[in-house]
């Protein structure tokens, strides 16, 4: 499995109807472009959830690889959505119990 970290920059994030989602530009470090798209979606969901408690809207995420020395200048596009788990997953991390209620799914466009 390829685990080398790569960095990705946001090209644009839009709703299903084509309207743009305002998100702060940033660099997302992940092993794959789909994992970076999931991180971006989670960030949007976290910001929107402070206003509206249940963000379940699918988004189109377009990202470009920005890894130093990368020869690939391709734009990766994903349809990303959040699905509620049938049963929450409980994990203990550093003595703190974390509850996961959702799973983020990315599908290439």
MMTF fields as JSON, N, C-alpha, C and O atoms, coordinates in Angstrom:
{
  "mmtfVersion": "1.0.0",
  "mmtfProducer": "UNKNOWN",
  "numBonds": 435,
  "numAtoms": 436,
  "numGroups": 109,
  "numChains": 1,
  "numModels": 1,
  "chainsPerModel": [1],
  "groupsPerChain": [109],
  "chainIdList": ["A"],
  "bondAtomList": [4, 2, 8, 6, 12, 10, 16, 14, 20, 18, 24, 22, 28, 26, 32, 30, 36, 34, 40, 38, 44, 42, 48, 46, 52, 50, 56, 54, 60, 58, 64, 62, 68, 66, 72, 70, 76, 74, 80, 78, 84, 82, 88, 86, 92, 90, 96, 94, 100, 98, 104, 102, 108, 106, 112, 110, 116, 114, 120, 118, 124, 122, 128, 126, 132, 130, 136, 134, 140, 138, 144, 142, 148, 146, 152, 150, 156, 154, 160, 158, 164, 162, 168, 166, 172, 170, 176, 174, 180, 178, 184, 182, 188, 186, 192, 190, 196, 194, 200, 198, 204, 202, 208, 206, 212, 210, 216, 214, 220, 218, 224, 222, 228, 226, 232, 230, 236, 234, 240, 238, 244, 242, 248, 246, 252, 250, 256, 254, 260, 258, 264, 262, 268, 266, 272, 270, 276, 274, 280, 278, 284, 282, 288, 286, 292, 290, 296, 294, 300, 298, 304, 302, 308, 306, 312, 310, 316, 314, 320, 318, 324, 322, 328, 326, 332, 330, 336, 334, 340, 338, 344, 342, 348, 346, 352, 350, 356, 354, 360, 358, 364, 362, 368, 366, 372, 370, 376, 374, 380, 378, 384, 382, 388, 386, 392, 390, 396, 394, 400, 398, 404, 402, 408, 406, 412, 410, 416, 414, 420, 418, 424, 422, 428, 426, 432, 430],
  "bondOrderList": [1, 1, 1, 1, 1, 1, 1, 1, 1, 1, 1, 1, 1, 1, 1, 1, 1, 1, 1, 1, 1, 1, 1, 1, 1, 1, 1, 1, 1, 1, 1, 1, 1, 1, 1, 1, 1, 1, 1, 1, 1, 1, 1, 1, 1, 1, 1, 1, 1, 1, 1, 1, 1, 1, 1, 1, 1, 1, 1, 1, 1, 1, 1, 1, 1, 1, 1, 1, 1, 1, 1, 1, 1, 1, 1, 1, 1, 1, 1, 1, 1, 1, 1, 1, 1, 1, 1, 1, 1, 1, 1, 1, 1, 1, 1, 1, 1, 1, 1, 1, 1, 1, 1, 1, 1, 1, 1, 1],
  "groupList": [{"groupName": "UNK", "atomNameList": ["N", "CA", "C", "O"], "elementList": ["N", "C", "C", "O"], "formalChargeList": [0, 0, 0, 0], "bondAtomList": [1, 0, 2, 1, 3, 2], "bondOrderList": [1, 1, 2], "singleLetterCode": "X", "chemCompType": "L-PEPTIDE LINKING"}],
  "groupTypeList": [0, 0, 0, 0, 0, 0, 0, 0, 0, 0, 0, 0, 0, 0, 0, 0, 0, 0, 0, 0, 0, 0, 0, 0, 0, 0, 0, 0, 0, 0, 0, 0, 0, 0, 0, 0, 0, 0, 0, 0, 0, 0, 0, 0, 0, 0, 0, 0, 0, 0, 0, 0, 0, 0, 0, 0, 0, 0, 0, 0, 0, 0, 0, 0, 0, 0, 0, 0, 0, 0, 0, 0, 0, 0, 0, 0, 0, 0, 0, 0, 0, 0, 0, 0, 0, 0, 0, 0, 0, 0, 0, 0, 0, 0, 0, 0, 0, 0, 0, 0, 0, 0, 0, 0, 0, 0, 0, 0, 0],
  "groupIdList": [1, 2, 3, 4, 5, 6, 7, 8, 9, 10, 11, 12, 13, 14, 15, 16, 17, 18, 19, 20, 21, 22, 23, 24, 25, 26, 27, 28, 29, 30, 31, 32, 33, 34, 35, 36, 37, 38, 39, 40, 41, 42, 43, 44, 45, 46, 47, 48, 49, 50, 51, 52, 53, 54, 55, 56, 57, 58, 59, 60, 61, 62, 63, 64, 65, 66, 67, 68, 69, 70, 71, 72, 73, 74, 75, 76, 77, 78, 79, 80, 81, 82, 83, 84, 85, 86, 87, 88, 89, 90, 91, 92, 93, 94, 95, 96, 97, 98, 99, 100, 101, 102, 103, 104, 105, 106, 107, 108, 109],
  "secStructList": [7, 7, 7, 7, 7, 3, 3, 3, 3, 3, 3, 3, 3, 3, 3, 6, 6, 1, 7, 5, 7, 7, 7, 7, 7, 7, 3, 3, 3, 3, 1, 1, 2, 2, 2, 2, 2, 2, 2, 2, 2, 2, 2, 2, 2, 2, 2, 2, 2, 6, 6, 1, 1, 7, 7, 7, 7, 7, 3, 3, 3, 3, 3, 3, 3, 7, 7, 6, 6, 7, 7, 7, 7, 7, 3, 3, 3, 3, 3, 3, 3, 3, 3, 3, 3, 3, 3, 3, 3, 3, 3, 3, 3, 6, 6, 3, 3, 3, 3, 3, 3, 3, 3, 3, 3, 3, 3, 3, 7],
  "xCoordList": [0.842, 0.0, 0.877, 1.866, 0.523, 1.286, 0.926, -0.215, 1.881, 1.566, 2.334, 2.291, 3.034, 3.763, 2.773, 1.753, 3.093, 2.196, 2.337, 3.448, 1.209, 1.156, 0.329, -0.469, 0.51, -0.288, -1.181, -0.834, -2.35, -3.364, -3.928, -4.051, -4.268, -4.868, -6.273, -6.538, -7.159, -8.539, -8.602, -8.068, -9.249, -9.549, -10.909, -11.051, -11.913, -13.231, -14.047, -13.813, -15.019, -15.969, -17.348, -17.62, -18.213, -19.539, -20.622, -20.376, -21.817, -22.977, -23.412, -22.914, -24.327, -24.823, -25.46, -25.4, -26.084, -26.733, -25.739, -26.14, -24.459, -23.435, -23.034, -22.073, -23.738, -23.363, -22.096, -21.879, -21.276, -19.967, -20.102, -20.934, -19.273, -19.19, -17.97, -16.864, -18.17, -17.046, -16.264, -16.77, -15.028, -14.145, -12.774, -12.331, -12.12, -10.796, -9.816, -9.819, -8.995, -7.996, -6.999, -6.727, -6.468, -5.524, -4.801, -5.064, -3.894, -3.138, -3.536, -3.491, -3.918, -4.37, -3.379, -3.114, -2.836, -1.814, -2.461, -3.025, -2.366, -2.964, -2.181, -1.345, -2.455, -1.803, -2.433, -1.789, -3.699, -4.389, -5.276, -5.632, -5.635, -6.525, -7.92, -8.553, -8.401, -9.733, -9.738, -10.724, -8.657, -8.563, -8.529, -9.1, -7.866, -7.839, -9.237, -9.643, -9.979, -11.342, -12.243, -13.103, -12.054, -12.827, -12.507, -13.403, -11.243, -10.845, -11.503, -11.976, -11.527, -12.147, -13.636, -14.174, -14.304, -15.727, -15.978, -16.91, -15.155, -15.314, -15.154, -15.859, -14.23, -14.031, -15.265, -15.713, -15.818, -17.026, -18.176, -18.909, -18.338, -19.416, -19.276, -20.273, -18.062, -17.82, -18.206, -18.824, -17.847, -18.178, -19.685, -20.268, -20.324, -21.755, -22.558, -23.622, -22.067, -22.783, -22.913, -23.797, -22.049, -22.169, -23.416, -23.967, -23.862, -25.058, -26.276, -27.31, -26.14, -27.215, -26.719, -25.657, -27.454, -26.963, -26.668, -25.786, -27.381, -27.184, -26.859, -27.76, -25.57, -25.129, -24.946, -24.048, -25.782, -25.697, -25.638, -25.77, -25.441, -25.476, -24.257, -23.129, -24.461, -23.315, -22.657, -23.336, -21.328, -20.579, -19.7, -19.321, -19.38, -18.388, -17.104, -17.087, -16.037, -14.757, -13.748, -13.552, -13.108, -12.098, -10.781, -10.691, -9.757, -8.461, -7.333, -7.479, -6.206, -5.027, -3.851, -3.696, -3.027, -1.853, -0.85, -0.549, -0.335, 0.637, 1.902, 2.635, 2.157, 3.352, 4.578, 4.603, 5.596, 6.834, 7.452, 7.615, 7.79, 8.422, 7.459, 7.896, 6.169, 5.191, 5.079, 4.978, 5.097, 5.004, 3.545, 3.247, 2.648, 1.241, 0.532, 0.531, -0.067, -0.782, -2.283, -3.007, -2.728, -4.104, -5.04, -4.667, -6.258, -7.295, -8.133, -8.656, -8.252, -9.043, -10.412, -10.511, -11.47, -12.829, -13.561, -13.514, -14.233, -14.949, -16.313, -16.503, -17.258, -18.551, -18.411, -18.161, -18.573, -18.344, -19.62, -20.269, -19.972, -21.157, -20.898, -19.946, -21.768, -21.656, -22.859, -24.0, -22.595, -23.661, -23.684, -22.637, -24.874, -25.019, -24.804, -25.365, -23.986, -23.736, -24.938, -25.615, -25.208, -26.315, -26.083, -26.995, -24.841, -24.454, -23.184, -22.237, -23.139, -21.926, -20.724, -20.863, -19.553, -18.308, -17.637, -17.442, -17.288, -16.608, -15.139, -14.795, -14.275, -12.827, -12.26, -12.71, -11.268, -10.585, -9.228, -8.399, -9.007, -7.761, -7.186, -7.8, -6.013, -5.338, -6.246, -6.291, -6.962, -7.813, -9.152, -9.939, -9.429, -10.683, -11.524, -11.012, -12.798, -13.688, -14.239, -14.822, -14.039, -14.514, -15.637, -15.505, -16.741, -17.874, -17.95, -18.046, -17.905, -18.053, -19.474, -19.875, -20.25, -21.63, -21.817, -22.841, -20.806, -20.923, -19.716, -18.632, -19.922, -18.849, -18.848, -19.894, -17.693, -17.581, -17.168, -16.198, -17.914, -17.681, -17.365, -18.095, -16.261, -15.871, -15.921, -15.424, -16.526, -16.624, -16.065, -16.481, -15.136, -14.524, -15.585, -16.467, -15.464, -16.393, -15.819, -16.452],
  "yCoordList": [-1.182, 0.0, 1.232, 1.296, 2.206, 3.441, 4.391, 4.848, 4.702, 5.544, 6.851, 7.586, 7.155, 8.414, 9.575, 9.553, 10.593, 11.733, 12.655, 12.94, 13.121, 14.062, 15.252, 15.132, 16.389, 17.554, 17.979, 17.836, 18.511, 18.889, 20.256, 20.597, 21.033, 22.351, 22.332, 21.623, 23.118, 23.193, 24.009, 25.116, 23.469, 24.222, 24.88, 26.095, 24.06, 24.593, 23.511, 22.314, 23.981, 23.1, 23.65, 24.836, 22.777, 23.236, 22.264, 21.077, 22.798, 21.979, 21.215, 21.459, 20.308, 19.502, 20.359, 20.012, 21.503, 22.375, 23.306, 24.075, 23.245, 24.039, 25.305, 25.958, 25.679, 26.894, 26.639, 25.544, 27.673, 27.553, 27.56, 28.275, 26.755, 26.735, 27.555, 27.294, 28.541, 29.363, 28.612, 28.345, 28.279, 27.588, 28.221, 28.586, 28.344, 28.937, 28.023, 26.805, 28.63, 27.85, 27.26, 27.85, 26.113, 25.472, 24.345, 24.035, 23.743, 22.61, 21.395, 21.426, 20.343, 19.124, 18.012, 17.711, 17.409, 16.379, 15.018, 14.754, 14.159, 12.824, 11.884, 12.312, 10.608, 9.605, 9.534, 9.091, 9.972, 9.899, 11.126, 11.782, 11.44, 12.577, 12.367, 13.325, 11.125, 10.878, 11.134, 11.639, 10.795, 11.06, 12.563, 13.023, 13.329, 14.785, 15.366, 16.286, 14.836, 15.299, 15.029, 15.847, 13.89, 13.567, 14.539, 14.94, 14.92, 15.881, 17.24, 17.895, 17.647, 18.928, 18.892, 19.842, 17.793, 17.654, 17.71, 18.376, 17.018, 17.008, 18.403, 18.772, 19.178, 20.551, 21.402, 22.161, 21.279, 22.025, 21.607, 22.461, 20.313, 19.809, 20.326, 20.643, 20.409, 20.894, 22.371, 22.767, 23.175, 24.604, 24.802, 25.596, 24.092, 24.243, 23.684, 24.213, 22.626, 22.007, 22.945, 22.755, 23.952, 24.917, 25.775, 26.288, 25.929, 26.708, 25.786, 26.055, 24.71, 23.735, 22.393, 21.927, 21.774, 20.61, 19.376, 18.59, 19.192, 17.967, 18.294, 18.513, 18.328, 18.592, 17.267, 16.498, 16.986, 15.726, 15.952, 15.006, 17.196, 17.555, 17.021, 17.208, 16.356, 15.929, 17.135, 18.093, 17.086, 18.171, 17.621, 16.45, 18.486, 18.16, 18.877, 20.101, 18.119, 18.671, 18.494, 17.384, 19.591, 19.572, 20.021, 21.118, 19.162, 19.467, 19.226, 18.464, 19.89, 19.746, 19.351, 19.876, 18.433, 18.028, 19.177, 19.795, 19.458, 20.539, 20.037, 20.821, 18.735, 18.151, 18.688, 18.744, 19.082, 19.59, 18.511, 17.369, 18.87, 17.936, 17.013, 16.165, 17.148, 16.284, 16.683, 17.865, 15.692, 15.953, 16.02, 16.488, 15.551, 15.469, 16.777, 17.175, 17.446, 18.695, 18.486, 19.415, 17.261, 16.881, 17.417, 17.513, 17.763, 18.15, 16.902, 16.28, 16.545, 15.396, 15.899, 16.886, 15.22, 15.63, 14.464, 13.328, 14.777, 13.754, 14.256, 15.439, 13.337, 13.579, 12.995, 11.8, 13.84, 13.405, 13.602, 14.644, 12.597, 12.706, 12.025, 11.262, 12.327, 11.78, 10.888, 11.288, 9.67, 8.713, 8.408, 8.228, 8.351, 8.03, 6.526, 5.709, 6.178, 4.774, 4.171, 4.858, 2.891, 2.216, 2.201, 2.446, 1.909, 1.942, 2.764, 2.545, 3.709, 4.521, 3.659, 2.64, 4.087, 3.393, 4.165, 5.377, 3.449, 4.073, 3.698, 2.525, 4.689, 4.461, 5.219, 6.323, 4.633, 5.313, 5.762, 4.94, 7.081, 7.659, 8.519, 9.496, 8.147, 8.854, 9.014, 10.077, 7.954, 7.963, 8.653, 8.715, 9.169, 9.864, 9.033, 8.546, 8.874, 8.109, 9.021, 10.071, 8.589, 9.323, 8.511, 7.3, 9.174, 8.519, 8.961, 10.153, 7.999, 8.264, 7.907, 6.747, 8.906, 8.688, 8.629, 8.152, 9.123, 9.226, 8.629, 8.521, 8.246, 7.777, 8.677, 8.896, 9.189, 10.054, 9.182, 8.429, 9.288, 8.468, 9.378, 10.333, 9.078, 9.857, 8.972, 7.846, 9.495, 8.757, 9.662, 10.813, 9.142, 9.932, 10.3, 9.508, 11.529, 12.001, 11.74, 12.066],
  "zCoordList": [0.0, 0.0, 0.0, 0.73, -0.812, -0.962, 0.172, 0.248, 1.062, 2.219, 2.223, 3.209, 1.146, 1.082, 1.103, 0.413, 1.909, 2.031, 0.837, 0.388, 0.323, -0.788, -0.329, 0.601, -0.964, -0.576, -1.744, -2.916, -1.364, -2.339, -1.979, -0.803, -2.998, -2.812, -3.413, -4.384, -2.822, -3.298, -4.586, -4.647, -5.605, -6.822, -6.621, -6.766, -6.283, -5.928, -5.237, -5.404, -4.451, -3.783, -4.123, -3.933, -4.626, -5.019, -4.584, -4.375, -4.454, -4.12, -5.368, -6.467, -5.183, -6.298, -7.383, -8.563, -6.984, -7.96, -8.673, -9.546, -8.313, -8.98, -8.251, -8.658, -7.18, -6.444, -5.623, -5.105, -5.523, -4.886, -3.359, -2.801, -2.701, -1.241, -0.853, -1.326, 0.006, 0.447, 1.514, 2.604, 1.185, 2.113, 1.993, 0.904, 3.114, 3.135, 2.394, 2.575, 1.569, 0.844, 1.838, 2.883, 1.508, 2.408, 1.71, 0.548, 2.433, 1.932, 2.749, 3.979, 2.081, 2.737, 2.433, 1.269, 3.469, 3.314, 3.549, 4.611, 2.528, 2.573, 1.684, 0.888, 1.825, 0.991, -0.397, -1.348, -0.518, -1.806, -1.985, -1.006, -3.225, -3.453, -2.861, -2.417, -2.852, -2.274, -0.771, -0.234, -0.091, 1.349, 1.622, 2.61, 0.757, 0.901, 0.678, 1.387, -0.305, -0.568, 0.632, 0.958, 1.29, 2.494, 3.625, 4.368, 3.763, 4.797, 4.54, 5.469, 3.29, 2.931, 3.251, 3.818, 2.888, 3.178, 4.68, 5.13, 5.455, 6.915, 7.495, 8.435, 6.94, 7.411, 7.116, 7.975, 5.908, 5.552, 6.469, 6.969, 6.69, 7.544, 8.969, 9.618, 9.451, 10.815, 10.942, 11.93, 9.959, 9.983, 9.853, 10.592, 8.923, 8.692, 9.866, 10.187, 10.51, 11.63, 12.822, 13.658, 12.917, 14.006, 13.826, 14.8, 12.579, 12.274, 12.197, 12.809, 11.445, 11.255, 11.782, 11.369, 12.671, 13.395, 12.53, 12.875, 11.425, 10.637, 9.193, 8.383, 8.866, 7.499, 6.786, 7.132, 5.797, 5.068, 3.564, 2.787, 3.151, 1.737, 0.986, 1.442, -0.162, -0.966, -1.632, -2.003, -1.784, -2.413, -3.52, -3.51, -4.477, -5.509, -5.105, -4.974, -4.908, -4.467, -5.596, -6.09, -6.002, -7.059, -6.427, -5.876, -6.51, -5.902, -6.897, -7.853, -6.654, -7.499, -6.614, -5.511, -7.092, -6.306, -6.253, -7.274, -5.053, -4.871, -4.179, -3.576, -4.264, -3.677, -4.399, -5.629, -3.64, -4.238, -5.12, -4.691, -6.338, -7.268, -7.987, -8.765, -7.755, -8.422, -9.889, -10.215, -10.762, -12.195, -12.644, -13.743, -11.791, -12.13, -11.774, -10.609, -12.752, -12.517, -12.744, -13.101, -12.531, -12.79, -11.701, -10.532, -12.115, -11.16, -10.888, -11.813, -9.615, -9.192, -8.753, -8.024, -9.197, -8.855, -8.192, -8.662, -7.096, -6.334, -5.92, -5.641, -5.885, -5.262, -3.863, -3.705, -2.85, -1.476, -0.673, -0.767, 0.114, 0.961, 2.301, 2.468, 3.233, 4.582, 4.835, 4.607, 5.311, 5.586, 7.077, 7.698, 7.641, 9.052, 9.244, 8.514, 10.235, 10.538, 11.252, 12.017, 11.008, 11.68, 13.192, 13.981, 13.571, 14.98, 15.105, 14.35, 16.045, 16.22, 16.607, 17.283, 16.167, 16.5, 17.627, 17.537, 18.683, 19.826, 19.798, 19.652, 19.938, 19.984, 21.165, 21.471, 21.835, 22.921, 22.401, 22.011, 22.399, 21.918, 23.034, 23.461, 23.493, 24.597, 25.81, 26.43, 26.138, 27.315, 27.137, 28.082, 25.957, 25.69, 24.718, 23.711, 25.018, 24.149, 23.054, 23.326, 21.808, 20.639, 20.003, 19.821, 19.667, 19.027, 17.569, 17.277, 16.664, 15.236, 14.829, 14.929, 14.365, 13.976, 12.462, 11.973, 11.717, 10.27, 9.566, 10.14, 8.32, 7.446, 6.204, 5.594, 5.839, 4.66, 3.476, 3.56, 2.372, 1.179, 0.0, -0.266, -0.715, -1.895, -3.132, -3.125, -4.193, -5.455, -6.565, -6.699, -7.348, -8.424, -9.465, -9.797, -9.963, -11.011, -12.389, -13.393]
}
